[in-house]
Amino acid sequence: MDIALVTCAALPGLYEDDRRLLVALRAAGHSAEPVVWEDPYQDWHTPRLCLIRSAWDYAFRRDAFVSWARTVAAATMLWNSARLVEWNTHKRYLCDLAERGVPVVPTRVLLAGSRMDLGTLMREAGWRDVVVKAAVAQSGRYAMRVEVENVERGQEHLDRLLPYEDMLVQPYMPAVTRGGELSIVFIDGEFTHAVRKMPAPHDFRVHVDHGGSVTPVRLGARELATAEAAVAAIGEPTLYARVDLVDDERQHPLVMELEVVEPELFFAHHQPSVHLLVTAIERNLHS
């Protein structure tokens, strides 16, 4: 096996979009297989290159996933790197990006085992409407919108989770419901395509699991510049990256997410990007 496309036990055959990459790799003559990261019998010295793709369950056991990434990186070539796996699987990375000058959605990280009065936090930050969510999360895990009028409900949510989970508090961004989020895809460091993710009516979560929708979109220069700044701030090469943007009240784009571990890359909306990733993989195999 040349290439392992890393997935999880819930998706042993890869997510549908990632199967496009599997087909393209095999069509190019490579021995490529989906491999479950939790498989205790997998010899990670066997593949020449491992590419993390549909590993969508790490939020429930991040420490094990980070340890797995280090083990694999010591055995073979892992993309993206084990360092990025550790950094990017906890959303405190947004604070790192802000320190590096990238415009991000303001973010407060609350550590597990701490106590926070949500109403006080909102008053001090000047936020009347916030989103509370897990710091290690996918697909809006534990996300709740909390307005100042129902802060008691938000406090109950926080009190239930904060003893066990690092949590985030961010201002609610009204542009999400008006114009959605932009997801901007980079392959081997270069912009390839973008999509707009819209939430279902009366929701703020854009993921399809919550009724959201996805459509291709042409990207403006300001949005591209913001996304490029986020990717540049990573500080090391990536074979893939996705930057999710949302507008603030002045219509300035802010980074909502920067994903370099297992993001959906929306190959279905831009077939050339699949072949660009195959080319990038081949370049690493032959280096």
C-alpha positions as CSV (number, residue, x, y, z in Angstrom):
1,M,0.0,0.0,0.0
2,D,1.4,3.4,-1.1
3,I,-1.2,5.7,0.5
4,A,-3.4,5.3,3.5
5,L,-6.4,7.6,3.6
6,V,-7.1,7.8,7.3
7,T,-10.7,7.5,8.4
8,C,-12.7,6.5,11.5
9,A,-14.6,3.3,12.5
10,A,-17.9,5.0,11.8
11,L,-16.8,5.7,8.1
12,P,-14.6,2.7,7.3
13,G,-15.0,3.3,3.6
14,L,-14.4,7.1,3.8
15,Y,-16.9,9.9,3.6
16,E,-18.5,10.2,0.1
17,D,-16.5,13.3,-0.9
18,D,-13.2,11.7,0.1
19,R,-13.9,8.6,-2.0
20,R,-13.4,10.9,-5.0
21,L,-9.8,11.2,-3.9
22,L,-9.5,7.5,-3.4
23,V,-10.8,6.9,-7.0
24,A,-8.4,9.5,-8.4
25,L,-5.4,8.0,-6.6
26,R,-6.1,4.5,-7.9
27,A,-6.7,5.9,-11.4
28,A,-3.2,7.4,-11.2
29,G,-1.8,4.0,-10.6
30,H,-1.4,4.2,-6.8
31,S,-2.2,1.5,-4.2
32,A,-4.4,3.5,-2.0
33,E,-6.8,2.3,0.8
34,P,-9.0,3.7,3.5
35,V,-7.5,2.8,6.9
36,V,-9.3,3.3,10.3
37,W,-7.0,5.2,12.7
38,E,-8.3,3.2,15.7
39,D,-7.4,-0.2,14.1
40,P,-5.1,-1.9,16.6
41,Y,-3.8,-4.3,14.0
42,Q,-2.7,-1.7,11.4
43,D,1.0,-1.6,10.8
44,W,1.7,2.1,10.2
45,H,5.1,1.3,8.7
46,T,3.3,-0.2,5.7
47,P,2.0,2.8,3.8
48,R,4.5,5.2,2.4
49,L,2.2,8.2,3.1
50,C,-0.8,8.7,5.4
51,L,-3.3,11.4,4.7
52,I,-5.8,12.2,7.4
53,R,-9.3,12.5,5.8
54,S,-12.5,11.2,7.4
55,A,-11.3,10.9,11.0
56,W,-14.3,12.6,12.4
57,D,-14.6,11.1,15.8
58,Y,-11.5,12.4,17.5
59,A,-13.5,15.0,19.5
60,F,-14.5,12.3,21.9
61,R,-10.9,11.1,22.5
62,R,-8.5,13.8,21.4
63,D,-5.6,12.7,23.5
64,A,-5.7,9.2,21.9
65,F,-5.8,10.8,18.4
66,V,-2.9,13.1,19.1
67,S,-0.9,10.2,20.4
68,W,-1.8,8.2,17.3
69,A,-0.6,11.0,15.1
70,R,2.8,11.1,16.8
71,T,3.1,7.3,16.5
72,V,2.3,7.4,12.8
73,A,4.6,10.3,12.1
74,A,7.5,8.3,13.6
75,A,6.7,5.4,11.3
76,T,5.9,7.0,8.0
77,M,5.0,10.3,6.3
78,L,1.9,11.9,7.8
79,W,0.0,14.8,6.4
80,N,-0.8,17.1,7.8
81,S,1.8,16.9,10.5
82,A,1.5,15.5,14.0
83,R,2.3,19.0,15.3
84,L,-0.6,20.4,13.4
85,V,-2.9,17.6,14.6
86,E,-2.1,18.6,18.2
87,W,-2.4,22.4,17.5
88,N,-5.5,22.4,15.4
89,T,-7.7,19.9,17.2
90,H,-8.3,22.4,20.1
91,K,-9.9,25.7,19.1
92,R,-7.5,27.7,21.3
93,Y,-5.6,27.9,18.0
94,L,-7.9,30.8,17.2
95,C,-6.2,32.8,20.0
96,D,-2.9,31.9,18.5
97,L,-4.0,33.2,15.1
98,A,-5.2,36.4,16.7
99,E,-1.8,36.9,18.3
100,R,-0.2,36.4,14.9
101,G,-2.3,39.3,13.4
102,V,-5.1,37.2,11.7
103,P,-8.6,38.7,12.1
104,V,-10.6,36.1,13.9
105,V,-14.0,35.9,15.6
106,P,-13.3,37.0,19.2
107,T,-12.8,33.9,21.4
108,R,-12.7,33.2,25.1
109,V,-11.4,29.8,26.1
110,L,-12.7,28.4,29.4
111,L,-10.7,25.5,30.8
112,A,-12.3,22.3,32.1
113,G,-12.8,22.4,35.8
114,S,-13.0,26.1,36.0
115,R,-16.0,28.2,36.9
116,M,-17.3,31.1,34.8
117,D,-20.3,33.3,35.3
118,L,-21.6,33.7,31.8
119,G,-23.5,36.9,32.4
120,T,-20.4,38.5,33.8
121,L,-18.3,37.4,30.9
122,M,-20.9,38.8,28.5
123,R,-21.1,42.2,30.3
124,E,-17.4,42.6,30.5
125,A,-16.9,41.7,26.8
126,G,-19.9,43.8,25.7
127,W,-21.6,40.9,24.1
128,R,-25.4,40.6,24.3
129,D,-25.6,37.5,22.1
130,V,-23.0,34.7,22.2
131,V,-22.4,31.1,21.1
132,V,-21.1,28.6,23.7
133,K,-19.5,25.5,22.3
134,A,-16.9,22.8,23.0
135,A,-13.3,23.7,22.4
136,V,-12.7,20.2,20.9
137,A,-15.5,19.8,18.5
138,Q,-16.8,19.0,15.0
139,S,-20.2,19.8,13.4
140,G,-21.2,22.2,16.1
141,R,-20.7,19.9,19.1
142,Y,-22.4,21.3,22.2
143,A,-23.0,24.6,20.4
144,M,-25.7,26.8,21.9
145,R,-26.7,30.4,21.1
146,V,-27.3,32.4,24.3
147,E,-28.9,35.8,24.3
148,V,-28.6,38.0,27.4
149,E,-32.4,37.4,28.0
150,N,-31.8,33.7,28.4
151,V,-28.4,33.7,30.1
152,E,-29.7,31.4,32.8
153,R,-30.2,28.6,30.2
154,G,-26.7,29.2,28.8
155,Q,-25.3,29.1,32.3
156,E,-26.9,25.7,32.9
157,H,-25.4,24.5,29.6
158,L,-22.0,25.7,30.7
159,D,-22.2,24.4,34.2
160,R,-23.1,20.9,32.8
161,L,-20.1,20.8,30.4
162,L,-17.3,22.9,31.9
163,P,-16.4,20.4,34.7
164,Y,-15.4,18.0,31.9
165,E,-14.8,20.0,28.7
166,D,-12.8,23.0,27.7
167,M,-15.4,25.4,26.3
168,L,-15.4,28.5,24.1
169,V,-17.6,31.6,24.2
170,Q,-17.8,33.8,21.1
171,P,-20.0,36.6,20.1
172,Y,-22.9,35.5,17.9
173,M,-22.2,36.6,14.3
174,P,-25.6,37.7,12.7
175,A,-24.0,37.4,9.2
176,V,-24.1,33.7,9.6
177,T,-27.9,33.6,9.2
178,R,-27.9,36.3,6.5
179,G,-25.1,35.2,4.3
180,G,-23.7,32.0,5.8
181,E,-20.1,31.1,6.1
182,L,-17.5,31.0,3.3
183,S,-15.3,27.9,3.2
184,I,-12.1,28.5,1.3
185,V,-10.0,25.5,0.2
186,F,-6.3,25.4,-0.3
187,I,-4.4,22.5,-1.8
188,D,-0.6,22.4,-1.3
189,G,-0.8,26.0,-0.1
190,E,-2.6,27.3,-3.1
191,F,-6.3,28.5,-3.2
192,T,-8.4,26.3,-5.3
193,H,-12.1,26.9,-4.7
194,A,-14.7,28.2,-2.2
195,V,-18.3,27.4,-1.2
196,R,-20.9,29.1,0.8
197,K,-22.5,27.2,3.7
198,M,-25.9,28.3,4.7
199,P,-27.8,27.3,7.8
200,A,-31.3,26.0,7.8
201,P,-34.1,28.5,8.6
202,H,-34.1,29.5,12.3
203,D,-30.7,27.9,12.9
204,F,-27.1,29.2,13.0
205,R,-25.3,25.9,12.5
206,V,-24.2,25.6,8.8
207,H,-23.3,21.9,8.8
208,V,-25.4,19.6,6.6
209,D,-26.0,17.5,9.7
210,H,-28.2,20.3,11.0
211,G,-29.9,21.0,7.7
212,G,-27.4,23.4,6.2
213,S,-26.7,23.7,2.5
214,V,-23.6,24.2,0.3
215,T,-23.2,26.0,-3.0
216,P,-20.1,27.0,-5.0
217,V,-19.2,30.7,-4.9
218,R,-16.8,33.2,-6.5
219,L,-14.4,34.6,-3.9
220,G,-13.7,38.3,-3.5
221,A,-10.2,39.7,-3.1
222,R,-10.7,40.8,0.6
223,E,-11.9,37.3,1.6
224,L,-9.1,35.6,-0.3
225,A,-6.5,37.9,1.4
226,T,-7.9,37.0,4.9
227,A,-7.8,33.3,4.1
228,E,-4.3,33.5,2.8
229,A,-3.2,35.3,5.9
230,A,-4.6,32.5,8.0
231,V,-2.8,29.8,6.0
232,A,0.4,31.8,6.1
233,A,0.1,32.0,9.9
234,I,0.2,28.2,10.2
235,G,4.0,28.4,9.8
236,E,4.6,25.1,8.0
237,P,3.5,23.4,4.7
238,T,0.1,21.8,4.4
239,L,-1.2,19.5,1.7
240,Y,-4.7,20.8,2.4
241,A,-6.3,23.5,4.5
242,R,-9.7,25.1,4.8
243,V,-10.5,28.5,6.1
244,D,-14.1,29.4,7.2
245,L,-15.0,33.1,7.1
246,V,-17.9,35.1,8.4
247,D,-18.5,38.9,8.1
248,D,-18.5,41.1,11.1
249,E,-21.0,44.0,11.5
250,R,-18.8,46.2,9.2
251,Q,-18.7,43.4,6.6
252,H,-15.1,42.7,7.3
253,P,-14.2,39.0,7.0
254,L,-13.2,37.2,10.2
255,V,-11.8,33.7,10.5
256,M,-14.4,31.4,12.2
257,E,-12.3,28.2,11.7
258,L,-9.0,27.2,10.2
259,E,-9.0,23.4,9.6
260,V,-5.9,21.5,8.7
261,V,-6.6,18.1,10.2
262,E,-9.7,16.5,8.6
263,P,-11.8,19.2,6.9
264,E,-14.3,18.4,4.2
265,L,-12.8,19.8,1.1
266,F,-15.9,19.9,-1.1
267,F,-14.3,18.0,-4.0
268,A,-17.8,17.6,-5.5
269,H,-17.9,21.3,-6.3
270,H,-14.4,21.5,-7.8
271,Q,-13.1,18.3,-9.5
272,P,-9.7,19.9,-10.5
273,S,-8.8,20.2,-6.8
274,V,-8.8,16.4,-6.4
275,H,-6.2,16.1,-9.1
276,L,-4.1,18.9,-7.6
277,L,-4.1,16.9,-4.3
278,V,-3.0,13.8,-6.1
279,T,-0.2,15.7,-7.7
280,A,0.9,17.0,-4.3
281,I,0.8,13.6,-2.8
282,E,2.9,12.2,-5.7
283,R,5.5,14.9,-5.2
284,N,5.9,13.9,-1.6
285,L,6.1,10.2,-2.5
286,H,9.0,10.9,-4.9
287,S,10.9,13.4,-2.7
